Amino acid sequence: MSFDREQFDADKIKNATSLGKDEELQKLALELIEKSDKHYHAYQWTWLDLPIIQSTEDILAAQELVWKVKPDVIIETGIAWGGSIVFYASLLQLIGKGKIVGIDVALPQKNIDKIMSYPFSDRIELIQGSAVDQSIVDLAASHIKEGQTVMLMLDSNHTHEHVLKELEMYSHLVTKDSYIIVSDTIVEDIPTQEHRPRPWGPGDNPKTAVNAFLKGNDRFVLDEYYNNKILVTFDKGGYLRCVK
C-alpha cells in the first residue's frame, strides 16, 4: 500500500462529489435519519459525559473544520446540556489557543456547574439571553480582539425567522476562510416530526433561512466538499465558507 497523502486527499474530494450526486444513496440516508429519529437516536451520544445532540458525522466534520481553521473564537448559539460547547473547548485546548462563547436563553445552574468543571473551562464563556438580542450580540463580540479568527455555530431556535436573524447579526464577525455551521437544515428535507412537535418544519427552518441569507450576501458560499461528503447528517446545506 502506498501512503501518498496528496493522492488520498484528491480521492476524498472526488469521492465526496460522487456521494453528493448519488440520489439513491442520499434518499436512503434521509430515510435512515427520519426513521431513527423516532427512537431519538441523536440523543444517544455524549462528549466527555455531556449529551451532544448531533449526528456523529456532523461532530466529526465540525472537528475537521475547527482543526483546519484553528479559530481564536468560536461563537455557538444553543447550549442545551453543553456537550457541544465542551467538545469545541476540548479541541481548542488541543490546538493550544482560543475560546468558545456559548449563548442560550436557558442556562440552569447545574448545567453551568458541569460545563465549567473541566480543566479547560477557562476557554469557555457562557452568556444567558436571546441570541438575537443586540445586547447579547454585542457581548459576544466583545470577546473578539482585532485580527482574531472567528467561527460561528448556530444551533438554537430553528425557525426561519430566528436563524435568518442570527445569520444577519453574527455573520459579519466571521473571518475570511472560516466557516458558519447551521444545524438542523435537514428539517426541510424530511416530513414533519409528529412524534415531537416543534415550531419549525418544512418551509420554515434553518435551510430556508440559509437560502434566503445567501441570496443577499456575497461573503459566504456553500462549501461543496463538506455538504457533499456528509451523508447521515442533520446539517446538509448548512456548511458555509467565508470567501471575503
C-alpha positions in Angstrom: 0.0 0.0 0.0 1.3 3.4 -1.0 0.8 6.1 1.7 0.5 9.1 -0.7 -1.4 11.7 1.3 -1.8 14.1 -1.7 -3.4 11.3 -3.7 -5.5 10.2 -0.7 -6.9 13.7 -0.3 -7.5 14.1 -4.0 -9.5 10.8 -3.9 -11.5 12.1 -1.0 -12.7 15.2 -2.9 -13.6 13.0 -6.0 -15.5 10.5 -3.8 -17.3 13.3 -1.9 -18.5 14.7 -5.2 -19.9 11.3 -6.3 -21.5 10.9 -2.8 -23.3 14.1 -3.3 -24.6 13.1 -6.7 -25.8 9.7 -5.7 -29.5 10.4 -5.4 -30.5 6.9 -4.3 -27.8 6.9 -1.5 -28.9 10.4 -0.4 -32.5 9.2 -0.2 -31.5 6.2 1.8 -29.6 8.5 4.3 -32.6 10.7 4.7 -34.8 7.7 5.3 -32.4 6.4 7.9 -32.4 9.7 9.8 -36.2 10.0 9.6 -36.8 6.5 11.0 -34.0 6.6 13.6 -35.2 10.0 14.9 -38.4 8.3 16.0 -36.2 6.5 18.5 -34.3 9.7 19.4 -31.1 8.3 18.0 -29.3 11.7 18.2 -29.9 11.7 21.9 -27.7 8.7 22.4 -24.3 10.4 22.3 -22.1 12.2 24.8 -18.8 14.1 24.7 -16.8 13.7 27.9 -20.0 12.6 29.6 -22.2 15.5 28.5 -25.0 14.9 26.0 -24.1 16.2 22.5 -27.3 16.1 20.4 -25.8 15.9 16.9 -25.2 13.5 14.1 -21.9 11.7 14.7 -20.9 12.7 11.1 -21.6 16.3 11.9 -19.5 16.1 15.0 -16.5 14.8 13.0 -17.0 17.4 10.3 -17.0 20.2 12.9 -13.8 18.8 14.4 -12.2 18.8 10.9 -13.1 22.5 10.4 -12.0 23.6 13.9 -8.7 21.9 13.4 -8.4 23.4 9.9 -9.3 27.0 10.8 -7.8 27.0 14.4 -10.0 29.8 15.4 -9.3 32.2 18.2 -13.0 32.5 19.0 -16.0 30.2 18.3 -19.5 31.6 18.9 -22.2 29.0 19.4 -25.9 29.7 19.8 -27.7 27.0 21.6 -26.0 25.2 24.6 -28.6 22.7 25.9 -26.7 20.2 28.0 -23.4 21.6 27.0 -21.8 18.7 25.1 -21.0 20.6 22.0 -19.5 23.6 23.9 -17.3 21.2 25.9 -16.4 19.5 22.6 -15.3 22.7 21.0 -13.4 23.8 24.1 -11.5 20.5 24.3 -10.5 20.9 20.6 -9.2 24.4 21.4 -7.3 23.0 24.3 -5.6 20.5 22.0 -4.8 23.3 19.5 -3.4 25.4 22.3 -5.4 28.6 21.9 -8.9 30.1 21.6 -12.2 30.3 23.5 -15.8 29.3 22.8 -18.6 31.7 23.6 -21.9 29.9 24.2 -25.3 31.6 24.2 -28.6 30.3 25.3 -31.9 31.6 26.8 -31.9 28.8 29.3 -28.8 28.1 31.5 -29.7 26.0 34.5 -27.1 26.3 37.3 -26.5 22.5 37.4 -25.6 22.7 33.6 -23.3 25.6 34.2 -21.6 23.8 37.0 -21.0 20.7 34.9 -19.8 22.7 31.8 -17.4 24.7 33.9 -16.0 21.6 35.8 -13.5 20.6 33.1 -9.8 21.5 33.4 -10.0 23.6 30.2 -13.1 25.6 31.3 -11.1 28.8 31.1 -11.7 28.5 27.4 -15.5 28.7 27.9 -17.6 31.9 28.2 -21.4 31.4 28.8 -24.0 34.1 28.1 -27.6 33.8 29.0 -30.1 35.5 26.8 -31.6 35.5 23.3 -29.0 35.2 20.6 -30.9 37.7 18.5 -30.9 40.4 21.2 -28.5 43.1 20.1 -27.0 43.5 23.6 -26.2 39.7 23.6 -24.6 40.0 20.1 -22.5 42.9 21.4 -21.5 41.0 24.5 -20.4 38.0 22.4 -18.5 40.3 20.0 -16.7 41.9 23.0 -14.7 38.7 23.4 -13.2 39.1 19.9 -9.9 41.0 19.6 -8.8 42.8 16.4 -7.3 40.4 14.0 -8.6 37.2 15.6 -10.1 34.4 13.6 -13.8 33.6 14.3 -16.1 30.7 13.6 -19.9 30.6 14.1 -22.1 27.6 15.0 -25.9 28.1 15.0 -28.0 25.5 16.9 -30.7 27.3 18.9 -34.2 28.2 17.8 -34.6 26.6 14.3 -37.4 28.8 12.8 -36.6 30.6 9.6 -37.0 34.0 11.2 -34.7 33.2 14.1 -31.9 31.6 12.1 -32.0 34.3 9.5 -31.7 36.9 12.2 -28.7 35.0 13.7 -27.0 34.9 10.3 -27.6 38.6 9.7 -26.5 39.6 13.2 -23.4 37.4 13.6 -22.1 36.7 10.1 -20.0 39.9 10.0 -17.9 38.6 12.8 -16.8 35.5 10.9 -13.4 35.9 9.2 -12.3 35.1 5.7 -11.6 31.4 5.1 -13.5 30.5 8.3 -17.0 28.9 8.5 -20.5 29.0 9.7 -22.2 25.7 10.5 -26.0 25.9 10.6 -27.6 23.0 12.4 -30.7 21.1 11.5 -31.1 22.1 7.9 -32.5 18.6 7.5 -35.9 19.8 8.7 -36.6 21.0 5.2 -35.9 17.6 3.7 -37.9 15.2 5.9 -41.6 15.0 6.8 -42.9 16.9 9.8 -41.7 15.1 13.0 -45.1 14.4 14.5 -43.6 12.4 17.4 -42.0 15.6 18.8 -43.8 18.7 17.6 -41.7 21.9 17.1 -42.5 25.4 16.0 -40.5 24.8 12.8 -40.9 22.4 9.9 -40.8 22.1 6.1 -40.8 25.6 4.6 -39.8 27.2 7.9 -36.4 26.1 9.1 -32.7 26.6 9.1 -32.3 25.6 5.4 -34.9 28.1 4.2 -33.0 30.7 6.3 -29.7 29.8 4.8 -31.1 30.0 1.3 -32.5 33.5 2.0 -29.3 34.6 3.6 -27.1 33.5 0.7 -29.2 35.4 -1.8 -28.4 38.7 -0.2 -24.8 38.0 1.0 -21.7 37.6 -1.2 -19.3 36.9 1.6 -20.4 33.3 2.0 -20.8 30.3 -0.2 -22.0 26.7 0.4 -18.9 24.6 0.9 -19.3 21.9 -1.7 -16.9 19.4 -0.2 -18.5 19.3 3.2 -22.0 19.5 2.0 -21.3 16.6 -0.4 -19.4 14.3 1.8 -21.6 14.3 4.9 -24.2 11.6 4.5 -26.1 10.7 7.7 -26.2 14.4 8.7 -28.6 16.9 10.2 -26.7 19.8 8.5 -26.8 19.2 4.7 -26.6 22.6 3.1 -25.5 24.2 6.4 -21.8 24.3 5.9 -20.9 27.9 4.8 -17.5 29.1 3.9 -16.5 32.8 4.2 -14.8 33.8 1.0 -14.2 37.6 1.5 
